[in-house]
Amino acid sequence: MSSIHGAAGADPAAALKQARQALAIFESLGELRWQARAWLRQFDVLSNFGRTAEADQAAERSLALARQCHSRRDEGNALNCLTFHLTDVGGRTALLRQALAAYEAAASL
């Protein structure tokens, strides 16, 4: 739902609130993979509303959780998101290579 609000241009606070509520649910359940995905929903909302530093922090949290639960697909998604606001072509390329390796390991191509 938070992605829908963000894409529709709705109130960023409401969209972020929903993303954070989803994260709280998954934290209470101990679901690391879904926590990683909820952090990426926060990334989407924050990025869509120009809050790039916070968005990147959310992607970093997602990446850490994806690696902790060995979800290569989610790792690739987080790495890909971390490229969105980079201006350094070398850094972006390195992250994209890591994302590709994660996707290949997950057979998600």
C-alpha positions in Angstrom: 0.0 0.0 0.0 2.8 2.4 0.8 4.1 2.0 -2.8 0.7 2.9 -4.1 0.5 6.0 -2.0 4.0 7.0 -3.1 3.4 6.4 -6.8 0.1 8.2 -6.7 1.6 11.4 -5.2 -0.2 11.0 -1.9 0.9 12.4 1.4 4.5 11.2 2.0 3.9 11.0 5.7 0.9 8.6 5.2 2.9 6.5 2.8 5.9 6.4 5.1 3.7 5.5 8.1 2.2 2.5 6.2 5.7 1.3 5.2 6.8 1.6 8.8 3.8 -0.2 10.1 4.5 -3.1 7.8 8.1 -3.2 9.0 6.9 -3.3 12.7 4.6 -6.2 11.9 7.5 -8.2 10.2 9.8 -7.3 13.1 7.3 -8.6 15.6 7.1 -11.9 13.6 10.9 -12.1 13.3 10.6 -12.3 9.5 14.0 -11.0 8.3 13.3 -11.4 4.6 10.0 -9.5 4.8 11.8 -6.9 7.0 14.3 -6.4 4.2 11.4 -5.9 1.8 9.6 -3.5 4.1 12.8 -1.4 4.3 12.8 -1.3 0.5 9.2 0.0 0.5 10.5 2.8 2.8 13.3 3.4 0.3 10.7 3.7 -2.5 8.6 6.3 -0.6 11.5 8.3 0.7 13.2 8.3 -2.8 10.0 9.3 -4.5 9.7 12.3 -2.2 13.3 13.4 -2.6 14.6 12.3 0.8 17.5 10.5 -0.8 19.8 10.3 2.3 17.1 8.6 4.3 16.2 6.4 1.3 19.8 5.2 1.0 19.8 4.4 4.7 16.7 2.3 4.3 18.3 0.5 1.4 21.4 -0.2 3.5 19.2 -1.6 6.3 17.5 -3.8 3.7 20.8 -5.0 2.4 22.0 -6.0 5.9 18.9 -7.9 6.6 18.9 -9.6 3.2 22.5 -10.8 3.8 21.6 -11.9 7.3 18.8 -14.1 6.1 20.8 -15.2 2.9 18.2 -13.9 0.5 20.2 -13.2 -2.6 17.2 -11.9 -4.5 16.5 -9.3 -1.8 20.3 -8.5 -1.6 20.3 -7.8 -5.4 17.2 -5.5 -5.0 18.8 -3.5 -2.2 22.1 -3.2 -4.1 20.3 -2.0 -7.1 18.4 0.6 -5.1 21.7 1.8 -3.7 22.7 2.9 -7.2 19.8 5.2 -7.7 21.2 8.3 -6.1 24.9 7.7 -6.8 26.6 10.1 -9.1 29.9 8.2 -9.1 29.9 6.0 -12.2 32.5 3.7 -10.8 30.7 3.2 -7.5 27.4 2.7 -9.4 29.0 0.1 -11.7 30.5 -1.8 -8.7 27.2 -2.0 -7.0 25.4 -3.1 -10.2 27.9 -5.9 -10.6 27.3 -7.0 -7.1 23.6 -6.9 -7.7 23.9 -8.9 -10.9 26.0 -11.6 -9.0 23.3 -11.7 -6.3 20.5 -12.1 -8.9 22.5 -14.8 -10.7 23.1 -16.7 -7.4 19.3 -16.5 -6.7 18.6 -17.6 -10.3 16.4 -14.5 -10.6 17.5 -13.4 -14.1 
